[in-house]
């Protein structure tokens, strides 16, 4: 007995240690608690919804047809290719018919096969994110479905016949539109809260209001209601609804692929080539108009040490958190990008030296206040920033970046977590180019 206990205890400890190493447990406690509440709510809602729903062959066939259509959309996405990071999709074209035509239990179930396909056919990502997104869609869909069927007084088992009749009346169409809109709003709100908990400095306005997202959601809502009417008349009419949805999905994915070519996949900021192109345009305009502009180079201190100690997954999370913090503190017209590794670049149009230093100091303070949790232990994250001003430290983008990099080198030498300007009289040797020096300088700086 004692031998068995001695054998079991190390195995149990090893299992506990392995479970604690899962990425989900690296989330901040508020985020972890929120995810748990959302998932538990979806699981608890499944029991009464399943008990109250009559099992009917017609419902099962319609549900299977909607899942098949969603699966075909996933395959279309896979063949076209998907950009890294979060993407917009048109799965609402299948969520909405489910919540209007079928009992709420089906709205709780349909995200499961769809997100499994996304995980195994599109891109493997952290499982807890897939589970959380599926639970969010499930809760929003079930709540909207229950509200629609209750207010419209649709008898159980008669949705296919009654819903098209309801939708063809002004009050019924308005009710369906409101319930579907509430589904979108509720799901967006849940995701927004999750993003805010994981990145506290992410601005609410950007998370809640995005013109492109609102446009896609509006199209998705209209398409979903149209598909609901067609499939309510006959499940065979889904064959007519599917091609336009696939075409819209393809168009949406093509736009995202174009955006992915401009953006850095880990942070969502502009990549180096795009930033230099856009910043160069702003500098040329500033030179023509004789306006001020400033360039900041921001570098995360001791980032290699973070990767070596906690792993690259944590490093990527810190990169994203810092990028979100920096972006949230800037004006819409400021141009920010990731220049490579742990280095970011910012162009501040119409900014004098005093304001540029104030902005840089504010960015430094905000990042130092992050202190993300890893396995329950807060990590200190700081940045060093070099600042260079147009007409003062250089007359083109190449000079400004080179002088800002030298200023950043000074901040590193002074002890890090500082903002520095180029030294008086510091400049480039004629003909010297940043591209020739940057790799060696980054190696010497060593984060």
N, C-alpha and C positions, 0 to 999 in steps of 0.2 A: 504493500500500500504506500509506504513511504517512498519507495523507488518510483512508483507511478506518479506520485505528487511531484517528485523532483523532476521528472521528465515533462510533465504537463506544464509546470510553471514556466520554464524557459520558452516553451512553444507559445504559451499564452502571452508572455511578455513580447516575444518576437512579433506575434500577430498584432498586438496593441501598438507596438512601435511602427509597424508597417502601415496600419490604418491611420495613425496620427500623421504619417508622412504624405497622405493624400493631399492633392492641391486644395481641396475644399476646406480643409482645416487650417490652411494658411490665410484664409480670409479674416478680415477684422471681425470681432465678436458681434457688432451690430449687423453686419452684412450676413454673417452666418445665421444669426437668429431670424433675420427677415426671410432668408431662403428657407429655413426650416418651417416657418409659419405658412409660407405660400404652398410648399409641398404638402404639409400636413392638412391644410385646408382642402386641397384638391383630393387627397386620399379620403378624407372624412366625407366630403360631398359625394364621392362615388357610391357609397353604400346606400343612402336613401334614394339617390337618383336611379340606381339599378333596381331597387325594390319596387319603386313606383312605376317603372316603365314596362309596359306589356311587351313580351317577346313576340315579334311579328316578322314573318318571312319578308314582307315587302320593305320594312324598315331595314332589315339586314342587307337586302340586295341594294337598296339606295346607298346605305352607308359604305358598302363594299365598292360601289361604283365611284363614289366621291373619293375614297382612299386611292383607288386605281388612278383617277385623274390627277390627284396630288402626286402620286408616284411617278407618273409620266412627266410632270413638271420638274420633279427632282432629276430625272434622267436627262431632260432637256438642259437643265442647269449644268449637269456634269459634262455633257458633250461640248457645251460652249466654253466651259471653264469659269471658275468663280474667283473673284479677287479675295485676298486675305482680309480678315477682320469681319466686322459686321456688315451684312448686306441687306438690301431691301428685296422683298419677294412679293409674290401675288398669291400666297396660299390662302389669303382671305376669300378668294374666289371659291374655295372649298369649305373654309370654316363657316362662312355666312349661310350657305344652303343647309349645312348641318344644323346650325342653331335655329333656323327658321322652320325646317321641314321635319326634323326628328326630335324626339324627347331629349331633355338635357343630358342624359347619360352619354349619348353619342358625342356631344361636344366635349365631354371629359375624356373620351377615348380616342378621338381622331388625331390629336397631336402625337400620340405614342408611336404609331407606325411611321408617321411623316418625319419625326425627329430622329427615329432610328435610321431611316433611309438617309437623312442628312448626315448623320454621324458616320455611317459606313460606306456611303456612295459618293458623298461630296468631299468632306474633310473631317478627319478625326480631330476633335478638340476636347477640351476638358469636359468630362462627363457631367459635372455638377452644373455647368452652364446650359447644356442641352436639357437636363432635367428641369432646371428652373424655368427656362423659356417655355417648355412644354406645359409645365404646371400653370404658368401665367396665362397662356392661351386657353387652357382647359377651364380655369376658374372664370375668366372673362366670358368665354363662350357659353358655359353652363348658366351663369347668372343672367346673361342676355336672353338665352333661350327660355329660361323659366319665366322671365318678365314678359316676353312676347306671348308665350302660350297662355299665361295667366290673364293678361289684360285683354287679349283677343278672344279669350274663352273658347279655345280650341279643344275639343274632346280628345282624350288619349286615344291614339290609334287612328285618327282621322285627319292627321296633319296634311298628308299629300293631297287630299281632296279639298280640305277647308282653306289651307294657306293660299293657294292661287286665287280663290274667291276673295279672301281678305285683302290680298295685295292689289286686287283690281278696284278696290274702293279707296276714296281719298283718305279716309281716316285710317284704314288698314295699311296703306302704303306709307303714311306718315309714321305710324307706330313701328313698322318694320325698319324704316330709315332711322328712327330714334334709337331703337334697340341695337341695331348694327353699329351705329355711331358710338353708343355707350360701350359696346364690345371693344372697339378700337381705342377709345379714350381710356378705358380701364386697363387694358393690356399695356398701353403706352405709359400710363402712370406707374404701374408696377415696375416696369423695366427702368423707368426714370429714377424711381426711388433706389433701386438696386445699384444703378450707375453712380448715383450721388453718394451712397454709402461706401462704395468702393473707391470713389474719387471725390472727396468732400469739396474740393475747390472747383469742381465742374460747375459752370454757371447754369442755374435753373432755366434761364430764358433759352439758351441754346439747346438744352435737352428737351424742353417741352414744345418749343416752337421752331420748326425748321420748314421753310417753304417747300422744299423738295419732298420732305416726308409727308406733309399735309396733302400735297398734290397726289402722291402715290396712294395714300390712304383713301382719298376721295375717289380715285379711279377704282381702287380695290373694292370699296363699298358699292359703287354702282355696278361693277361687274358681278360681284357676289349676289346682289339682289336679282340681277338679270338671270344668272345661272340658277338661282332658287326658283324663279318663275318657270323656266324651261324644264328643269328636272321635276318640278311639282306637277307639271302637265304630263310628262312622260320621262322616265329615266333614260330612255333611248335618245332623248334630245340632248343629253350630255355630249353625245358625239358631235353635235353642232356647236356646242359652247366651248369644247376643248381647244380647237385650233386657234380661235382668237385669243384665248388666255395664254396659250403657248407663245403666240406671236408677241403679245404684250410683255410676257416674261422675258423673252429673248431681247426685246428692245431695252428693257430695264437693265438686264445684265450687261448688255453692250455698253450702256452709259456708265455702269459701275466699273467695267473693265477699263474704260477710258480714264475714269477718275483714279483707278488703282495705278495706272501708269504715271500719274502725277504725284501720288502720295506714298509716304513710307508705310509699309505694312504693319510695323510694330507700334507706331505712335499715331498714325493717321495724319501727321503733319506733311507738308510738302517735302518731297525728296530733294536731294542736293541739286540735281540738274534743274528741276523745276523752280526751286527757290532762286538759284542764280539767275535764271532767265527772267523771272518776275521782279526780283530785286534790281536787276540791271535796268529794266524798263523804268522803274520808279526813280532810280538814280539819274538816268538820262533826263527824265522830266524835271527833276529837282535842279539839275544843272541848267536846263533851259530857262526855268523860272527863277533861278537864283535863290532857291530855298534851301533850308537846312535839312539834314537827314543824318541818322546815326545807325551804326551797325554794332550789334552786341553778339559776342560769341560766348555761349554758356556751356560749361563743361561740368559733368557730375564728378565730384571728388571721390577718389578711391573706389571707382566703380568696378575695377578688376577684382578688388578684394571682395566685393559683394558677390560677384559671379563665382569666385573660387570658394567662398565660404558657404553660400546658400544655394548655389546652382543657377543656371541660366534662366530657368523659369521665373524665379524670384527677380532676377535681373531684368527680365522683360517687363514684369509687373511694375518695377520701380521706374523703368524707362517710360512706360505709359503714364504712370502717375505724375512724373515730373513734366512730361509733355502736356498733359491736361492742365496742370497747374500754371505752367507758363502761358499757354494759349488763353486760359481764362482770365489772365491779368492784362491782356493786351487789347488794343482797340481793333475794331473790324478792319481798318485800313492798314494795320501793321502786318508785315509779312514774316511768318515764322516757318522754319523748316528744320529737319534733322539733317545734319551735315555728315554724319557718320559716327559709328560707335556710340559714345555717350555725349556727343557734342551737338549742340543746337545753335542755330543762327537766327537772329532777329533783325529786321530792318524797320526802323522807326521813321516814317516820313514826317516832314514838317516838325522836327524836334531839335531844340538847341541842346547845348552841352549839359546845362543844369537839369533839364527835364530828362535827358537820356540817363544821367546818373541816378535820378530819382526812380525812374522805371527799373533800372538794373538793380538798385538796392531793394525795391519792393519785390522783385522776382526772387532775389536771394533770400529775403526773409520768409516769403511764402513757401519756398521749397524746404527751408530748414524747419518749418513748422509741420511738415508732412508726417514724419515718424511712422511709416507703415509698419504693421505688425507681421512678423514671421514666426510661426509657432508660438504665438503669444508674447513674443519679445519685440519691443519697438526697435527699429533700425534708424540710426541717424543718417539722414541724407542731406548733403550740402552741395552747393555749386559755387564755382568760381567764374567770374564774368569779366571779360575784357570789352572795353567801349572805345569806339573810334567815331569821330564826327567829320562829316563831309565839309570841305573847304578849310578845315582846321588840321586834320591828320591825313587827309588824302583827297584826291580829286576824281577818283573813279572807284568802282566796286572792288577791284583787285587790291588797290592800295588800302582801302578801308578794312577789308578782311585781313590783310597781312598785318596791319597795325593793331587791329583788335586782337589778333592772335598773339602778337607780342605782349600786349597788355594782359591777356589771359595768362601768359607764361609768367609775367610778373606777379599776378595774383597767386598762382601756384607756388612760386618761390617764397612768397611772403607768408605762407602758412595755410592757403586755401580758405574757402568760405569768405571771399572778399571780392570787391569790385575795384578794378584798376583801369587807369587810362595809360596810353603810351607815355613814356618819359619825354620830357622836353627835348626837342631836337632829334628824337628817334624817328627813323624813317628807313626806307628801302634803299639798297644799293641800286643805282641805275641799271635797268635791265633785269633785276631780280624778280622772280615770279613766285607767288605763293605755292603754286602746284609743285615746284621743285623742293620746297622746304617743308610743306605741311606733314608728309608722312614721317620724316625724320623728327620733326618737332613733337608730333604726337607720341612717337616712341620714347623720346627722351622725357616727355612730361609724365607718361605712364599713368594717366588718370589720377 
